[in-house]
Structure formats: structure tokens, C-alpha cells
Amino acid sequence: MKLLDTSIHSTLKNVFGFDVFRQGQAAAISKILDGKSALAVFPTGSGKSLCYQLSALHLNGLSLVVSPLIALMKDQIVAWPDLRKRAAKEPNRTRGYQSPLVKWWCARGSNTCSNASG
């Protein structure tokens, strides 16, 4: 596995807010950036999506990341009633929220950002 350059670590820190990769992430990202296929089989919540999202930010052209996070979707559906109640109590808490990828895209000067922030 080749060493990931400093721009990858910078993206990890500045876009995603992490200082270090979790076990297996660097290997998967390295494969993807080398143009090879990668299958990341990690437990739920251990950072599979970051492997593909971070890689996509460093590849030329369009990258389509398809991630069927069924377990997380189920968790979100179960938590939805509680989240709605909390949001009603704190309406300003989520106003203007942007995911790390949206923030990164906007920082690059995308003209779609005015619509992305809600």
C-alpha cells in the first residue's frame, strides 16, 4: 500500500474533522485512488462511507458514490419522531446546516451552494 499524501490527510482533517484514519480506511482509500476496486466491509458506523467520499474528492471528473446504508436508514426512521420533537423545540439548531461535503463543494466556488444550505 502506498502512503497517502498530505492532501489526503488535510481533507480528512479539514472536510471531515478527523485527525487519523480508522483501521482499514487508509488501505481502501489508497486502492481507490490507485484506480482499483475496493470493498470495505466494516461494522456499521466504522467509516465505510468516508473511504468513498474522501476518495471522490481527490479523483478527477465525476464520482458517483452509491452507499446502501440500510442499517443507518432504519436507525434514522426509528429516531425520526424524537428528532422532530427536538427540532420543534430548537428550530435554529439545524438552520444553515451543511454536510462536510457540501461545505467543501461550496468552498470550491460552486454556484449551487446558495440552494444547498437550506
HUZIPE-V948579 format. One record per pair of residues at least 4 apart in sequence whose C-alpha atoms are under 7 Angstrom apart, sorted by the first residue. I is the first residue (numbers start at 1). J is the second residue. If there is no record, write none. Layout:
BEGIN
I/J ; I/J
END
This chain:
BEGIN
1/27 ; 1/30 ; 2/30 ; 4/8 ; 4/30 ; 5/9 ; 6/10 ; 7/11 ; 8/12 ; 9/13 ; 10/14 ; 11/15 ; 11/16 ; 12/16 ; 12/17 ; 12/18 ; 12/19 ; 13/17 ; 13/18 ; 13/19 ; 15/100 ; 15/101 ; 15/104 ; 16/100 ; 21/25 ; 21/26 ; 24/28 ; 25/29 ; 25/51 ; 26/30 ; 27/31 ; 28/32 ; 28/38 ; 28/40 ; 28/51 ; 29/33 ; 29/51 ; 29/55 ; 30/34 ; 31/35 ; 31/36 ; 31/37 ; 31/38 ; 32/36 ; 32/37 ; 32/38 ; 32/55 ; 33/55 ; 33/59 ; 40/48 ; 42/46 ; 42/48 ; 47/51 ; 49/53 ; 50/54 ; 51/55 ; 52/56 ; 52/65 ; 53/57 ; 53/65 ; 54/58 ; 55/59 ; 56/63 ; 69/73 ; 70/74 ; 71/75 ; 72/76 ; 73/77 ; 74/78 ; 75/79 ; 76/80 ; 79/83 ; 80/84 ; 81/85 ; 82/86 ; 83/87 ; 84/88 ; 85/89 ; 86/90 ; 87/91 ; 96/117 ; 96/118 ; 97/117 ; 98/102 ; 98/103 ; 98/117 ; 99/103 ; 100/104 ; 101/105 ; 102/106 ; 103/107 ; 104/108 ; 105/109 ; 105/110 ; 106/110 ; 106/113 ; 112/116 ; 113/117
END
